[in-house]
Amino acid sequence: MGDLWVDDGINEYYWVVEAKATERLNVTRVLGKAIEKGGARTVLIWKRLIKTGKKVRQSDGEKVVVVLSLDLFTTLLKSPSAVADRDT
């Protein structure tokens, strides 16, 4: 169930993190499967790596992308901590 479980330390919530480092990824499929296994508080972190002339793959564009469901996104926007930080 996810690559990493993180306790937020405040509200006794946990986060399930699915992490991938690949060139291509069907984010909707992978996130859906991760949510089925880990529950609604699941996020996908993807580091896109592309082949270059070198032996080591390198990131392309944004180095790391965090993908979450619309339901989780709207829940986070409604959270008190999100509202408190809005003025900054």
Secondary structure, DSSP 8 states (H G I E B T S, - for coil): --SEEEE-SSSS-EEEEEEEEES---HHHHHHHHHHHH-SSEEEEEEEEE--SSSS-EE-SSS-EEE--HHHHHHHHHSHHHHHTTT-
